[in-house]
């Protein structure tokens, strides 16, 4: 029996790591998370992954997906498209502590990235997660379960309650700051009708899909870096978000890191369609 019940009010995918997200009304659940989430990432000439931490205006790279292509757009630049079906072009890349082989997406999009990112002495490539690659979440957090993900920061899905953002915005506006959008926190699944940060305490989240149910295991609070301080509309960083979170959102179980949202892995339901409006039943974890 569930300990609490919420409803999915927003779903997001982020096709290119650290670039703008796409809000969707439904997405297929795969073993690595929502379909097409963190399927691509940008690397430098050494194969090292790139994020907004290094280049904040990455947030203005807006992806769009069709049945045949990924298209990248950015202010002041013509868009560039990459076919979804490309011959394999293996390239060794590194994302955090993992080094693996991805598929290079070609010179045209690389030239576009060089022109837009415009960092002297640097050259960039767009990489797709290879069908032959396998990347595991940290086994100490998954309790030994071999849970796969793609180019995320380490886990298949990120779950956040809407009330957590509402609470933060109340604190921000009380201090004279502007409210922020959920885009600052880059979740996949946003839940409403739950108290703020209920996700912290859940072990299992069961989503009632149209044909069956899907179960996620929420395994690790999501530590926050500088990205929530970057305004996605201006690409300018200022410290008020993390400064406001720090007094009440530092968690001992992740060494005192500022946390917002819970990382999850996929337990059952691969192939099911997750959709806005579906019910999500939570069971508290016992620690």
C-alpha angles and dihedrals in degrees: 000000000000121000093208139003130214137167131237109246101167138021126192136184125192106203093184116043112252094002126108118302132232120231110219135181093221140006135183115251114233131179089263096048132267113001114270093009112143089350091143136033138182119241134184126238090280093054093252116145120249129217140172087268087077101028113021095189089069082089088073093060101103118196126206126189130210130171090270110026151030112226125199122204132179136172112282095008134099111244123255127208132208120198114240089223109061131153111261113270105177119210128172111237138174128222113180106310095341124094115190143146119271133176117260112227099213145262100287095063090039091057090048091053092048091052095046100040090042102188112161113243093010130109126189139207132194112231129194121208106258121239086227094054125095124193123183131207116239107290094212089064097040090049092240097314111138098230117176130216136166125224096331120122087269115302137068100242141014119213124196132174118232089224090061089060091043090053092049092049091052089054092046096049092045087059092049097259128126120261116253133220129241087254088083090068102040099216125175097209126032117195127200133191091050130104118260113287094002084142089071090070102042125103098179132030116190117195118200105221126187095267106021140337133282123209127207124189112217104215113162138026110241111248113215127226129182096298097090087059091059113093105224091209097052102020086226120135124220126165105235098101097054091036089056094045096047100077095054108019105055107115124203094211090066095044095268096305120156104255134193121171133359129268115226141190128214114255103168138351103065107170095026121123114242110206143180110264096034119131119247119200119200131205119198119243120238112222 
